[in-house]
């Protein structure tokens, strides 16, 4: 049996956990945090235009949040971050 003293393996948060178990403040914090980290990753990988596009899309396009939340509702069993990356790639390119 696994030791209770060792941490459990990391597990991704599903879209359903975000949409069903988090209040709106927690949802927004999770999504903003994930996208800010992605933008930082893209910038450090030399993809600064994609990073800027991601930030602009999320923070300035009023359609981004409903699109994200709708996708989470439709694909509750999928990893939330994976769904975010799909949307970013669709909006900002690969």
Phi and psi in degrees as a GROMACS rama.xvg file:
@    title "Ramachandran Plot"
@    xaxis  label "Phi"
@    yaxis  label "Psi"
@TYPE xy
-66.6556  147.245  UNK-2
-74.111  134.583  UNK-3
-70.4366  -10.9979  UNK-4
-87.8923  -17.0624  UNK-5
-94.2848  144.743  UNK-6
-67.3954  149.016  UNK-7
-69.7619  153.63  UNK-8
-58.6354  146.134  UNK-9
-63.0092  143.236  UNK-10
-135.111  136.087  UNK-11
-73.5221  151.917  UNK-12
-86.6654  129.273  UNK-13
-82.0934  161.018  UNK-14
-60.7851  -35.716  UNK-15
-64.0368  -37.5498  UNK-16
-65.4476  -36.3836  UNK-17
-68.2914  -51.1677  UNK-18
-74.8022  -30.0116  UNK-19
-97.8901  -27.5936  UNK-20
-110.297  -11.5089  UNK-21
-106.349  142.957  UNK-22
-78.3024  175.656  UNK-23
-62.1384  -34.4173  UNK-24
-66.5586  -41.5364  UNK-25
-67.6514  -41.1938  UNK-26
-57.9042  -49.7288  UNK-27
-62.4614  -40.348  UNK-28
-65.7276  -42.7141  UNK-29
-62.3718  -49.587  UNK-30
-65.3265  -47.2796  UNK-31
-61.3429  -42.1577  UNK-32
-62.6854  -44.9201  UNK-33
-64.1504  -42.394  UNK-34
-73.4996  -35.1383  UNK-35
-63.7994  -40.9924  UNK-36
-65.1707  -39.7348  UNK-37
-63.2478  -43.028  UNK-38
-61.6762  -40.9568  UNK-39
-63.3396  -42.5057  UNK-40
-60.3619  -47.7974  UNK-41
-61.6049  -42.6255  UNK-42
-61.5451  -44.4017  UNK-43
-68.9801  -24.1332  UNK-44
-87.9103  8.83182  UNK-45
82.8815  14.2854  UNK-46
-109.43  57.1371  UNK-47
-65.0345  -32.158  UNK-48
-65.9822  -38.3263  UNK-49
-68.0116  -38.91  UNK-50
-61.1949  -45.2514  UNK-51
-64.1219  -41.4179  UNK-52
-61.2461  -45.5388  UNK-53
-59.0237  -49.2009  UNK-54
-63.1489  -45.2918  UNK-55
-60.6633  -47.4004  UNK-56
-59.1243  -50.2214  UNK-57
-69.1146  -47.5514  UNK-58
-87.2309  -20.5332  UNK-59
-117.728  -15.9549  UNK-60
-96.7667  112.868  UNK-61
-64.6835  -13.0172  UNK-62
-85.0848  -12.1572  UNK-63
-66.1324  -47.4865  UNK-64
-65.8576  -48.1681  UNK-65
-59.1778  -35.4716  UNK-66
-65.0229  -44.4573  UNK-67
-62.725  -50.7657  UNK-68
-64.3494  -36.3608  UNK-69
-64.3785  -41.5864  UNK-70
-64.1545  -41.0202  UNK-71
-60.8729  -40.6293  UNK-72
-65.0649  -37.4786  UNK-73
-80.8364  -20.7688  UNK-74
-131.102  56.0619  UNK-75
-60.876  -25.6266  UNK-76
-85.926  -7.06495  UNK-77
-88.9654  156.622  UNK-78
-68.2507  130.217  UNK-79
-58.0306  -43.9888  UNK-80
-65.2351  -37.5343  UNK-81
-60.943  -41.2038  UNK-82
-65.3155  -38.0752  UNK-83
-62.1966  -42.597  UNK-84
-64.2308  -36.3096  UNK-85
-61.6424  -45.8905  UNK-86
-63.8959  -42.2172  UNK-87
-62.7327  -44.7407  UNK-88
-62.8168  -38.0374  UNK-89
-66.3152  -38.6264  UNK-90
-83.9924  -38.8291  UNK-91
-112.039  -0.857295  UNK-92
86.7443  166.48  UNK-93
